[in-house]
Amino acid sequence: MCCCRGKIVCYPGEIEGLREQQRLRDEIEDATWGKLRALASEYRLDTALDLA
């Protein structure tokens, strides 16, 4: 990535690669969401948290 006077110049596919890295780093996996839903249901919080 090259930065020229405040503007970023990217090669083809670089933005997509950076977005994929961000998604992998920041998003919660489906298995984790399942565990959170089960735990919320166990404590009867699923409807209050809109996880039902």
N, C-alpha and C positions, 0 to 999 in steps of 0.2 A: 504494500500500500504506500502510495506516495502522497504527500501533502504539499500542495502548491498554493501559497498565499491563502490559506484557510479552506481551500477546496480539496476534497479527497478524490484521487484518481485511482480506480480499481481495475484490475484485469477481469476478463470475463469469468463469471462463476464465483468470484471472490465474495461478493455480497451474500450470495446464497450460502456459501460455506460458513461465513461469519454468523448468519442467522441460525443455521443448523447448530453450530456450537453453542449459541445463546439458548436455544430451545432445550438442548440436552442438559445444559447447566441449570436453567431456571425453571423448567416445567416439572410438574409432579407426574410421575408415571401412573398408569392405570392401576397397577397392583397396589400402589401406595394409597390412591384414592379409595380403592376397595376396602383396605384396612381402616382408613379413616371413617368411611361410612359405617362399617361394622361396629367400630368403637362408639360412634355417635349413637347408633341404634341401641347398643348395649346400655348406654346411659340415658336413653330416651330423649336424645337431643336432635335426632335426625330431622324431625319436622320443624323444630325451632331454627335449625341451621339450613333448612331447605335442601337436605341431602337425601330425602326419601325418594 
